[in-house]
Amino acid sequence: MVLDDPQAPVLNLELPDPESDSISTMEFLARLEQAWAVCDRFDLQTEIWRGRILRAVRDREKRGGEGRGTGFLQWLREQEISKTRAYTLIQLADSADSLVGEGMLEHASVNNFSKRAFLETAQADPEVQQMIAEAANEGQEITRKQVRRLADEFTAATSPLLPEEIRQRTAENLLPPRAVAPLVKELARLPEEQQDDLRRVLREEPELERVREVTHTARWLTKAAEAALAVRAFQGDQLDFEKALQEAQRLDALGLLADAVGQAQALEAAVLKLHTSWRRLGGLQDRLWVESGSSTPHLRALLTALQSLSGHTLRVSLGELAGGKRVRLQLVEEAPDQLEPPALPEPLP
């Protein structure tokens, strides 16, 4: 890319005067929207070129034989660019080169996209990309909403995860694609057996309300199954989690089960974090106690106060919002073969 005059202004917009009474509010907002669209397209071009620049820096280092990424990371630090953002820009540049380089999209047609619409197009199925590219090449302005609508329509009409009844009713405009597309996404995350069960329900009643219910059910099934894999309380017992899911589904309580398993996962994570903090606090308190002495009575008093948190029995105030109540926890580190936990003390009055 060559600039004839690097000092020449590249982007110059004429904005309406917000103090002017000569234009209506509708016209004022319309002109601002036009200016915003210009900025959006300018952002897209800029970010594509930034991605190409970053890709060149990365590839140059590879050519040098280092292959460790240190020079590339150093360049990012100097430009104050995060690694995540750098690779996002590189991916955008790759997508632009792919769409334009393969002849699907004319180079000048990139200006017909907003930045987010272009990103959506780059992530869409090839068939959707082709339809969007044809519209852009004809001079149509491409919005993110338009890309999502076409992507939803294509998914709802072609996905093999859907029963034929759903695909047909979508093609006949009896089901909105924006409601069917999320169903495909959720079904794809489930095992084949669960997919078959849900497809059977859809065949029996291919209505919009049922589509939404099955989408929620699939989402809860996935959420519960993913959380269950991380819950340590389930790993030591002979549990048939699939049958438990089936029973909860029969009771129409999948949402409750998913929330319960999610809370169990969060609780275990909190306990692990508590244990780490408790061990670290105990070690720090011991070191400080050794360093202190009779000449540091205030420090000793502080360390004594911390014993309510560093000992095997923790007492934590819940504050005024909980009526001044305290929680008492007893931490006991068991050996791996210790099956029965010791009895906990009676709760505080």
GUVEXTOR-339225 format. One record per residue (C-alpha): residue in one letter; chain; x, z, y. Coordinates in nm, 4 decimals, always signed. Each point is the difference from the previous one (the first is absolute). Example, Ala and Ser with C-alpha at 12.3 -4.5 7.8 and 13.67 -1.06 7.14 Angstrom:
2
+--------+------+----------+----------+----------+
: dodren : pavo :        x :        z :        y :
+--------+------+----------+----------+----------+
:      A :    A :  +1.2300 :  +0.7800 :  -0.4500 :
:      S :    A :  +0.1370 :  -0.0660 :  +0.3440 :
+--------+------+----------+----------+----------+
// end
This chain:
349
+--------+------+----------+----------+----------+
: dodren : pavo :        x :        z :        y :
+--------+------+----------+----------+----------+
:      M :    A :  +0.0000 :  +0.0000 :  +0.0000 :
:      V :    A :  +0.1411 :  -0.1014 :  +0.3396 :
:      L :    A :  -0.1227 :  +0.1258 :  +0.3349 :
:      D :    A :  +0.0647 :  -0.2304 :  +0.2958 :
:      D :    A :  -0.0081 :  +0.2894 :  +0.2469 :
:      P :    A :  +0.0330 :  +0.3493 :  -0.1467 :
:      Q :    A :  -0.1139 :  +0.1481 :  +0.3308 :
:      A :    A :  -0.3237 :  -0.2005 :  +0.0142 :
:      P :    A :  -0.3161 :  +0.2035 :  -0.0579 :
:      V :    A :  -0.1412 :  -0.0699 :  -0.3430 :
:      L :    A :  -0.3319 :  +0.1778 :  +0.0361 :
:      N :    A :  -0.1881 :  -0.0054 :  +0.3285 :
:      L :    A :  -0.3668 :  +0.0994 :  -0.0017 :
:      E :    A :  -0.2476 :  +0.0065 :  +0.2852 :
:      L :    A :  -0.2169 :  +0.3073 :  -0.0397 :
:      P :    A :  -0.3236 :  +0.0536 :  +0.1915 :
:      D :    A :  +0.0076 :  +0.2515 :  +0.2813 :
:      P :    A :  -0.1666 :  +0.3231 :  -0.1245 :
:      E :    A :  -0.0984 :  +0.0817 :  +0.3602 :
:      S :    A :  -0.1729 :  -0.3331 :  +0.0584 :
:      D :    A :  -0.3787 :  -0.0127 :  +0.0333 :
:      S :    A :  -0.0088 :  -0.3797 :  -0.0131 :
:      I :    A :  +0.0017 :  -0.0208 :  -0.3805 :
:      S :    A :  -0.2436 :  +0.1554 :  -0.2421 :
:      T :    A :  +0.0957 :  +0.2576 :  -0.2582 :
:      M :    A :  -0.0661 :  -0.2524 :  -0.2768 :
:      E :    A :  +0.2318 :  -0.2586 :  +0.1564 :
:      F :    A :  +0.2626 :  +0.2667 :  +0.0700 :
:      L :    A :  +0.0058 :  +0.1111 :  -0.3658 :
:      A :    A :  -0.0011 :  -0.3597 :  -0.1259 :
:      R :    A :  +0.3097 :  -0.0844 :  +0.2036 :
:      L :    A :  +0.1744 :  +0.3119 :  -0.1245 :
:      E :    A :  -0.0803 :  -0.0926 :  -0.3586 :
:      Q :    A :  +0.1525 :  -0.3441 :  +0.0560 :
:      A :    A :  +0.3148 :  +0.1579 :  +0.1409 :
:      W :    A :  +0.0152 :  +0.2430 :  -0.2904 :
:      A :    A :  -0.0243 :  -0.2883 :  -0.2478 :
:      V :    A :  +0.2947 :  -0.1717 :  +0.1720 :
:      C :    A :  +0.2045 :  +0.3212 :  -0.0327 :
:      D :    A :  -0.0969 :  +0.0253 :  -0.3654 :
:      R :    A :  +0.1247 :  -0.3513 :  -0.0726 :
:      F :    A :  +0.3145 :  +0.0640 :  +0.2024 :
:      D :    A :  +0.0609 :  +0.3171 :  -0.2055 :
:      L :    A :  -0.0346 :  -0.2007 :  -0.3200 :
:      Q :    A :  +0.2595 :  -0.2568 :  +0.1045 :
:      T :    A :  +0.2347 :  +0.2752 :  +0.1176 :
:      E :    A :  -0.0266 :  +0.1984 :  -0.3224 :
:      I :    A :  +0.0518 :  -0.3085 :  -0.2155 :
:      W :    A :  +0.3239 :  -0.0691 :  +0.1872 :
:      R :    A :  +0.1034 :  +0.3647 :  -0.0219 :
:      G :    A :  -0.0520 :  -0.0219 :  -0.3745 :
:      R :    A :  +0.2149 :  -0.3116 :  -0.0195 :
:      I :    A :  +0.2753 :  +0.1709 :  +0.2009 :
:      L :    A :  -0.0057 :  +0.3050 :  -0.2265 :
:      R :    A :  +0.0016 :  -0.2216 :  -0.3074 :
:      A :    A :  +0.3062 :  -0.1811 :  +0.1337 :
:      V :    A :  +0.1820 :  +0.3308 :  +0.0529 :
:      R :    A :  -0.0881 :  +0.1123 :  -0.3505 :
:      D :    A :  +0.0964 :  -0.3303 :  -0.1645 :
:      R :    A :  +0.3286 :  -0.0198 :  +0.1907 :
:      E :    A :  +0.1054 :  +0.3311 :  -0.1464 :
:      K :    A :  -0.0920 :  -0.1177 :  -0.3502 :
:      R :    A :  +0.2183 :  -0.3041 :  +0.0539 :
:      G :    A :  +0.2897 :  +0.2291 :  +0.0872 :
:      G :    A :  -0.0124 :  +0.1464 :  -0.3471 :
:      E :    A :  -0.0662 :  +0.3622 :  +0.0924 :
:      G :    A :  -0.3568 :  +0.0078 :  -0.1292 :
:      R :    A :  -0.0394 :  +0.3653 :  +0.0898 :
:      G :    A :  -0.2086 :  -0.0401 :  +0.3133 :
:      T :    A :  +0.2227 :  +0.2223 :  +0.2147 :
:      G :    A :  +0.0633 :  -0.2642 :  +0.2668 :
:      F :    A :  -0.3671 :  -0.0944 :  +0.0121 :
:      L :    A :  -0.1047 :  +0.3650 :  +0.0338 :
:      Q :    A :  +0.2580 :  +0.0515 :  +0.2713 :
:      W :    A :  -0.1421 :  -0.2966 :  +0.1905 :
:      L :    A :  -0.3495 :  +0.1477 :  -0.0323 :
:      R :    A :  +0.1203 :  +0.3332 :  +0.1385 :
:      E :    A :  +0.1601 :  -0.1716 :  +0.2971 :
:      Q :    A :  -0.3242 :  -0.1876 :  +0.0716 :
:      E :    A :  -0.2079 :  +0.3156 :  -0.0644 :
:      I :    A :  -0.2062 :  -0.1695 :  -0.2708 :
:      S :    A :  -0.1157 :  +0.1876 :  -0.3090 :
:      K :    A :  +0.0726 :  -0.1458 :  -0.3410 :
:      T :    A :  -0.3713 :  -0.0136 :  -0.0806 :
:      R :    A :  -0.0803 :  -0.1968 :  +0.3145 :
:      A :    A :  +0.2960 :  -0.2315 :  -0.0575 :
:      Y :    A :  -0.1176 :  -0.1021 :  -0.3446 :
:      T :    A :  -0.3572 :  -0.0371 :  +0.1267 :
:      L :    A :  +0.1256 :  -0.2487 :  +0.2593 :
:      I :    A :  +0.2103 :  -0.1807 :  -0.2603 :
:      Q :    A :  -0.3059 :  -0.0295 :  -0.2218 :
:      L :    A :  -0.1959 :  -0.1430 :  +0.2928 :
:      A :    A :  +0.2735 :  -0.2577 :  +0.0617 :
:      D :    A :  +0.0040 :  -0.0908 :  -0.3697 :
:      S :    A :  -0.3772 :  -0.0466 :  +0.0064 :
:      A :    A :  +0.0187 :  -0.2216 :  +0.3075 :
:      D :    A :  +0.2742 :  -0.2134 :  -0.1526 :
:      S :    A :  -0.1985 :  -0.0287 :  -0.3221 :
:      L :    A :  -0.3262 :  -0.1056 :  +0.1648 :
:      V :    A :  +0.1680 :  -0.2418 :  +0.2382 :
:      G :    A :  +0.2833 :  -0.1114 :  -0.2267 :
:      E :    A :  -0.2286 :  -0.1024 :  -0.2837 :
:      G :    A :  -0.2022 :  -0.2166 :  +0.2344 :
:      M :    A :  -0.3126 :  +0.2091 :  -0.0260 :
:      L :    A :  +0.0084 :  +0.0994 :  +0.3656 :
:      E :    A :  +0.1199 :  -0.2089 :  +0.2909 :
:      H :    A :  +0.2617 :  +0.1678 :  +0.2137 :
:      A :    A :  -0.2086 :  -0.0118 :  +0.3177 :
:      S :    A :  -0.3009 :  +0.1421 :  -0.1858 :
:      V :    A :  +0.1664 :  +0.3406 :  -0.0208 :
:      N :    A :  -0.1094 :  +0.0438 :  +0.3626 :
:      N :    A :  -0.3625 :  -0.0002 :  -0.1173 :
:      F :    A :  +0.0459 :  +0.3318 :  -0.1818 :
:      S :    A :  -0.0076 :  +0.3528 :  +0.1254 :
:      K :    A :  +0.2807 :  +0.2101 :  -0.1442 :
:      R :    A :  -0.2229 :  +0.1979 :  -0.2342 :
:      A :    A :  -0.1867 :  -0.3134 :  -0.1077 :
:      F :    A :  +0.3300 :  -0.1615 :  -0.0965 :
:      L :    A :  +0.1047 :  +0.3060 :  -0.1994 :
:      E :    A :  -0.3346 :  -0.0008 :  -0.1827 :
:      T :    A :  +0.0430 :  -0.3702 :  -0.0764 :
:      A :    A :  +0.3508 :  +0.0524 :  -0.1349 :
:      Q :    A :  -0.1349 :  +0.2589 :  -0.2467 :
:      A :    A :  -0.3030 :  -0.2041 :  -0.1089 :
:      D :    A :  -0.0415 :  -0.2139 :  -0.3124 :
:      P :    A :  +0.1453 :  -0.3529 :  +0.0217 :
:      E :    A :  -0.3486 :  -0.1526 :  +0.0049 :
:      V :    A :  -0.0964 :  +0.2165 :  +0.2976 :
:      Q :    A :  +0.3259 :  -0.0861 :  +0.1726 :
:      Q :    A :  -0.0816 :  -0.3681 :  -0.0415 :
:      M :    A :  -0.3451 :  +0.0379 :  +0.1552 :
:      I :    A :  +0.1342 :  +0.2020 :  +0.2909 :
:      A :    A :  +0.2871 :  -0.2434 :  +0.0563 :
:      E :    A :  -0.2392 :  -0.2961 :  +0.0104 :
:      A :    A :  -0.2136 :  +0.1762 :  +0.2605 :
:      A :    A :  +0.3070 :  +0.0901 :  +0.2075 :
:      N :    A :  +0.1352 :  -0.3550 :  -0.0229 :
:      E :    A :  -0.3322 :  -0.1235 :  +0.1375 :
:      G :    A :  +0.0526 :  +0.2193 :  +0.3061 :
:      Q :    A :  -0.2293 :  +0.2902 :  -0.0877 :
:      E :    A :  +0.0908 :  +0.3470 :  +0.1211 :
:      I :    A :  +0.0649 :  +0.2196 :  -0.3050 :
:      T :    A :  -0.1007 :  +0.3655 :  +0.0167 :
:      R :    A :  +0.0611 :  +0.2813 :  -0.2440 :
:      K :    A :  -0.3736 :  +0.0308 :  -0.0572 :
:      Q :    A :  -0.0229 :  -0.3656 :  -0.0995 :
:      V :    A :  +0.2884 :  +0.0284 :  -0.2454 :
:      R :    A :  -0.1494 :  +0.3094 :  -0.1629 :
:      R :    A :  -0.3400 :  -0.1671 :  -0.0275 :
:      L :    A :  +0.1452 :  -0.3035 :  -0.1786 :
:      A :    A :  +0.2144 :  +0.2210 :  -0.2238 :
:      D :    A :  -0.3041 :  +0.2076 :  -0.0945 :
:      E :    A :  -0.2065 :  -0.3102 :  -0.0719 :
:      F :    A :  +0.2711 :  -0.1477 :  -0.2197 :
:      T :    A :  +0.0522 :  +0.3249 :  -0.1909 :
:      A :    A :  -0.3733 :  +0.0515 :  -0.0568 :
:      A :    A :  -0.0455 :  -0.3560 :  -0.1216 :
:      T :    A :  +0.2990 :  -0.0307 :  -0.2333 :
:      S :    A :  +0.1169 :  +0.3401 :  -0.1292 :
:      P :    A :  -0.0127 :  +0.0198 :  -0.3829 :
:      L :    A :  -0.0455 :  +0.3763 :  +0.0312 :
:      L :    A :  -0.3591 :  -0.0524 :  +0.1120 :
:      P :    A :  -0.2863 :  -0.0877 :  -0.2334 :
:      E :    A :  -0.1443 :  -0.3468 :  +0.0433 :
:      E :    A :  -0.3233 :  +0.1436 :  +0.1372 :
:      I :    A :  +0.1822 :  +0.1519 :  +0.2976 :
:      R :    A :  +0.2022 :  -0.3143 :  +0.0716 :
:      Q :    A :  -0.3116 :  -0.2157 :  -0.0129 :
:      R :    A :  -0.2043 :  +0.2234 :  +0.2282 :
:      T :    A :  +0.2896 :  +0.0112 :  +0.2457 :
:      A :    A :  +0.0220 :  -0.3794 :  -0.0002 :
:      E :    A :  -0.3743 :  -0.0126 :  +0.0713 :
:      N :    A :  +0.0468 :  +0.2382 :  +0.2972 :
:      L :    A :  -0.2072 :  +0.2668 :  -0.1726 :
:      L :    A :  +0.2962 :  +0.2402 :  +0.0070 :
:      P :    A :  +0.2342 :  +0.0343 :  +0.3000 :
:      P :    A :  +0.3652 :  -0.0777 :  -0.0864 :
:      R :    A :  +0.1172 :  +0.2917 :  +0.2156 :
:      A :    A :  -0.1752 :  +0.2356 :  -0.2446 :
:      V :    A :  +0.1183 :  -0.1776 :  -0.3157 :
:      A :    A :  +0.3691 :  -0.0339 :  +0.0954 :
:      P :    A :  +0.0653 :  +0.3795 :  -0.0009 :
:      L :    A :  -0.1571 :  +0.0138 :  -0.3460 :
:      V :    A :  +0.2581 :  -0.2483 :  -0.1305 :
:      K :    A :  +0.2811 :  +0.2060 :  +0.1498 :
:      E :    A :  -0.1223 :  +0.3193 :  -0.1673 :
:      L :    A :  -0.0696 :  -0.1640 :  -0.3368 :
:      A :    A :  +0.3545 :  -0.1380 :  -0.0107 :
:      R :    A :  +0.1385 :  +0.3554 :  +0.0001 :
:      L :    A :  -0.1962 :  +0.1097 :  -0.3079 :
:      P :    A :  +0.0746 :  -0.0363 :  -0.3731 :
:      E :    A :  -0.1758 :  -0.2845 :  -0.1789 :
:      E :    A :  -0.2421 :  +0.2294 :  -0.1821 :
:      Q :    A :  -0.1251 :  +0.1574 :  +0.3220 :
:      Q :    A :  -0.0267 :  -0.3445 :  +0.1594 :
:      D :    A :  -0.2232 :  -0.1122 :  -0.2858 :
:      D :    A :  -0.2283 :  +0.3010 :  +0.0405 :
:      L :    A :  -0.0448 :  -0.0647 :  +0.3712 :
:      R :    A :  -0.0508 :  -0.3736 :  -0.0486 :
:      R :    A :  -0.2767 :  +0.0809 :  -0.2464 :
:      V :    A :  -0.1761 :  +0.2028 :  +0.2667 :
:      L :    A :  +0.0332 :  -0.2843 :  +0.2488 :
:      R :    A :  -0.1406 :  -0.2544 :  -0.2439 :
:      E :    A :  -0.3071 :  +0.2126 :  -0.0527 :
:      E :    A :  -0.0607 :  +0.0464 :  +0.3719 :
:      P :    A :  +0.1956 :  -0.2434 :  +0.2225 :
:      E :    A :  -0.1381 :  +0.1422 :  +0.3243 :
:      L :    A :  +0.1792 :  +0.1040 :  +0.3171 :
:      E :    A :  -0.0693 :  +0.3707 :  -0.0412 :
:      R :    A :  +0.1347 :  -0.0081 :  -0.3548 :
:      V :    A :  +0.3110 :  -0.1883 :  +0.1156 :
:      R :    A :  +0.0716 :  +0.2758 :  +0.2506 :
:      E :    A :  -0.0609 :  +0.2747 :  -0.2552 :
:      V :    A :  +0.2308 :  -0.1632 :  -0.2545 :
:      T :    A :  +0.2670 :  -0.0428 :  +0.2680 :
:      H :    A :  -0.0159 :  +0.3728 :  +0.0781 :
:      T :    A :  +0.0052 :  +0.0837 :  -0.3706 :
:      A :    A :  +0.3072 :  -0.2166 :  -0.0579 :
:      R :    A :  +0.1737 :  +0.1593 :  +0.2978 :
:      W :    A :  -0.0734 :  +0.3514 :  -0.1310 :
:      L :    A :  +0.1183 :  -0.0927 :  -0.3486 :
:      T :    A :  +0.3305 :  -0.1235 :  +0.1387 :
:      K :    A :  +0.0420 :  +0.2960 :  +0.2324 :
:      A :    A :  -0.0657 :  +0.2503 :  -0.2790 :
:      A :    A :  +0.2250 :  -0.1766 :  -0.2505 :
:      E :    A :  +0.2918 :  -0.0331 :  +0.2426 :
:      A :    A :  -0.0246 :  +0.3631 :  +0.1093 :
:      A :    A :  -0.0306 :  +0.1208 :  -0.3603 :
:      L :    A :  +0.3362 :  -0.1552 :  -0.0883 :
:      A :    A :  +0.1649 :  +0.2308 :  +0.2538 :
:      V :    A :  -0.1846 :  +0.3214 :  -0.0919 :
:      R :    A :  +0.2316 :  +0.2114 :  -0.2112 :
:      A :    A :  -0.2864 :  +0.2203 :  -0.1202 :
:      F :    A :  -0.1255 :  -0.2955 :  -0.2068 :
:      Q :    A :  +0.3343 :  -0.0731 :  -0.1642 :
:      G :    A :  +0.0207 :  +0.3004 :  -0.2261 :
:      D :    A :  -0.3483 :  -0.0239 :  -0.1498 :
:      Q :    A :  -0.1553 :  -0.2419 :  -0.2434 :
:      L :    A :  -0.2378 :  -0.1583 :  +0.2467 :
:      D :    A :  -0.1871 :  -0.3262 :  -0.0384 :
:      F :    A :  -0.0216 :  -0.0917 :  +0.3641 :
:      E :    A :  -0.1773 :  -0.3304 :  -0.0658 :
:      K :    A :  -0.2870 :  +0.1791 :  -0.1746 :
:      A :    A :  -0.0121 :  +0.2567 :  +0.2764 :
:      L :    A :  -0.0403 :  -0.2855 :  +0.2475 :
:      Q :    A :  -0.2786 :  -0.1494 :  -0.2101 :
:      E :    A :  -0.1847 :  +0.3316 :  -0.0090 :
:      A :    A :  +0.0356 :  +0.0461 :  +0.3764 :
:      Q :    A :  -0.1243 :  -0.3543 :  +0.0509 :
:      R :    A :  -0.3015 :  +0.0706 :  -0.2180 :
:      L :    A :  -0.0767 :  +0.3014 :  +0.2183 :
:      D :    A :  +0.0469 :  -0.2108 :  +0.3137 :
:      A :    A :  +0.2771 :  +0.2417 :  +0.1011 :
:      L :    A :  +0.3013 :  -0.2319 :  +0.0165 :
:      G :    A :  +0.0457 :  +0.0676 :  +0.3687 :
:      L :    A :  +0.0091 :  +0.3758 :  -0.0615 :
:      L :    A :  +0.2489 :  -0.0411 :  -0.2838 :
:      A :    A :  +0.2255 :  -0.2251 :  +0.2070 :
:      D :    A :  +0.0002 :  +0.2542 :  +0.2822 :
:      A :    A :  +0.0655 :  +0.2874 :  -0.2414 :
:      V :    A :  +0.2957 :  -0.1766 :  -0.1612 :
:      G :    A :  +0.1325 :  -0.0955 :  +0.3425 :
:      Q :    A :  -0.0219 :  +0.3608 :  +0.1161 :
:      A :    A :  +0.1762 :  +0.1119 :  -0.3176 :
:      Q :    A :  +0.2827 :  -0.2423 :  +0.0732 :
:      A :    A :  +0.0245 :  +0.1246 :  +0.3588 :
:      L :    A :  -0.0042 :  +0.3630 :  -0.1142 :
:      E :    A :  +0.2800 :  -0.0529 :  -0.2494 :
:      A :    A :  +0.2057 :  -0.1781 :  +0.2641 :
:      A :    A :  -0.0593 :  +0.2903 :  +0.2381 :
:      V :    A :  +0.1084 :  +0.2504 :  -0.2660 :
:      L :    A :  +0.3198 :  -0.1946 :  -0.0694 :
:      K :    A :  +0.0751 :  -0.0068 :  +0.3708 :
:      L :    A :  -0.0795 :  +0.3718 :  +0.0237 :
:      H :    A :  +0.2363 :  +0.0759 :  -0.2864 :
:      T :    A :  +0.2827 :  -0.1955 :  +0.1630 :
:      S :    A :  -0.0494 :  +0.1762 :  +0.3348 :
:      W :    A :  -0.0283 :  +0.3395 :  -0.1703 :
:      R :    A :  +0.3273 :  -0.0463 :  -0.1890 :
:      R :    A :  +0.1797 :  -0.1229 :  +0.3092 :
:      L :    A :  -0.1310 :  +0.2835 :  +0.2166 :
:      G :    A :  +0.1106 :  +0.2539 :  -0.2592 :
:      G :    A :  +0.3510 :  -0.1442 :  -0.0080 :
:      L :    A :  +0.0293 :  -0.0062 :  +0.3796 :
:      Q :    A :  -0.1298 :  +0.3549 :  +0.0283 :
:      D :    A :  +0.2539 :  +0.1250 :  -0.2540 :
:      R :    A :  +0.2867 :  -0.1678 :  +0.1863 :
:      L :    A :  -0.1118 :  +0.1440 :  +0.3323 :
:      W :    A :  -0.0361 :  +0.3474 :  -0.1512 :
:      V :    A :  +0.3586 :  -0.0138 :  -0.1222 :
:      E :    A :  +0.1242 :  -0.1133 :  +0.3422 :
:      S :    A :  -0.1974 :  +0.2690 :  +0.1851 :
:      G :    A :  +0.0668 :  +0.3733 :  +0.0052 :
:      S :    A :  -0.0824 :  +0.3271 :  +0.1703 :
:      S :    A :  +0.1006 :  -0.1506 :  +0.3331 :
:      T :    A :  -0.2844 :  -0.2539 :  -0.0162 :
:      P :    A :  -0.3142 :  +0.2106 :  -0.0338 :
:      H :    A :  -0.2277 :  -0.2631 :  +0.1547 :
:      L :    A :  +0.1259 :  -0.2697 :  -0.2349 :
:      R :    A :  -0.0502 :  +0.2339 :  -0.2946 :
:      A :    A :  -0.3561 :  +0.0700 :  +0.1191 :
:      L :    A :  -0.0678 :  -0.3746 :  +0.0155 :
:      L :    A :  +0.1335 :  -0.0520 :  -0.3518 :
:      T :    A :  -0.2124 :  +0.2892 :  -0.1241 :
:      A :    A :  -0.3087 :  -0.1664 :  +0.1485 :
:      L :    A :  +0.0870 :  -0.3223 :  -0.1836 :
:      Q :    A :  -0.0165 :  +0.1832 :  -0.3330 :
:      S :    A :  -0.3763 :  -0.0509 :  +0.0058 :
:      L :    A :  +0.0732 :  -0.3716 :  -0.0425 :
:      S :    A :  +0.3218 :  -0.0068 :  -0.2006 :
:      G :    A :  -0.0870 :  +0.2487 :  -0.2752 :
:      H :    A :  -0.1882 :  -0.0758 :  -0.3208 :
:      T :    A :  -0.3225 :  +0.1087 :  +0.1719 :
:      L :    A :  -0.0866 :  -0.1940 :  +0.3128 :
:      R :    A :  -0.2432 :  +0.1308 :  +0.2597 :
:      V :    A :  -0.1096 :  -0.2538 :  +0.2575 :
:      S :    A :  -0.2497 :  +0.0597 :  +0.2789 :
:      L :    A :  -0.2659 :  -0.2686 :  +0.0444 :
:      G :    A :  -0.0430 :  +0.0889 :  +0.3660 :
:      E :    A :  -0.2974 :  +0.0830 :  +0.2133 :
:      L :    A :  -0.1966 :  -0.3104 :  -0.1009 :
:      A :    A :  -0.0228 :  +0.1409 :  -0.3525 :
:      G :    A :  -0.1033 :  +0.3450 :  +0.1185 :
:      G :    A :  +0.3508 :  +0.1418 :  -0.0230 :
:      K :    A :  +0.0073 :  -0.0371 :  -0.3794 :
:      R :    A :  +0.3251 :  -0.0221 :  -0.1915 :
:      V :    A :  +0.0923 :  -0.1963 :  -0.3096 :
:      R :    A :  +0.2177 :  +0.1655 :  -0.2609 :
:      L :    A :  +0.1868 :  -0.2217 :  -0.2448 :
:      Q :    A :  +0.2270 :  +0.1017 :  -0.2814 :
:      L :    A :  +0.2747 :  -0.2444 :  -0.0907 :
:      V :    A :  +0.1312 :  +0.0311 :  -0.3532 :
:      E :    A :  +0.2521 :  -0.2513 :  -0.1340 :
:      E :    A :  -0.0762 :  -0.0461 :  -0.3684 :
:      A :    A :  +0.2287 :  -0.1330 :  -0.2670 :
:      P :    A :  -0.1122 :  -0.3347 :  -0.1482 :
:      D :    A :  -0.1060 :  +0.1667 :  -0.3264 :
:      Q :    A :  -0.1931 :  +0.2796 :  +0.1663 :
:      L :    A :  -0.3611 :  -0.0835 :  -0.0743 :
:      E :    A :  -0.1952 :  +0.2922 :  +0.1388 :
:      P :    A :  +0.0385 :  +0.0752 :  +0.3699 :
:      P :    A :  +0.0283 :  +0.3654 :  +0.1001 :
:      A :    A :  -0.3087 :  +0.1724 :  +0.1332 :
:      L :    A :  -0.0373 :  -0.0264 :  +0.3746 :
:      P :    A :  -0.0531 :  +0.3094 :  +0.2115 :
:      E :    A :  -0.3434 :  +0.0852 :  +0.1258 :
:      P :    A :  -0.0946 :  -0.1695 :  +0.3280 :
:      L :    A :  +0.0442 :  +0.1905 :  +0.3200 :
:      P :    A :  -0.3133 :  +0.1705 :  +0.1318 :
+--------+------+----------+----------+----------+
// end
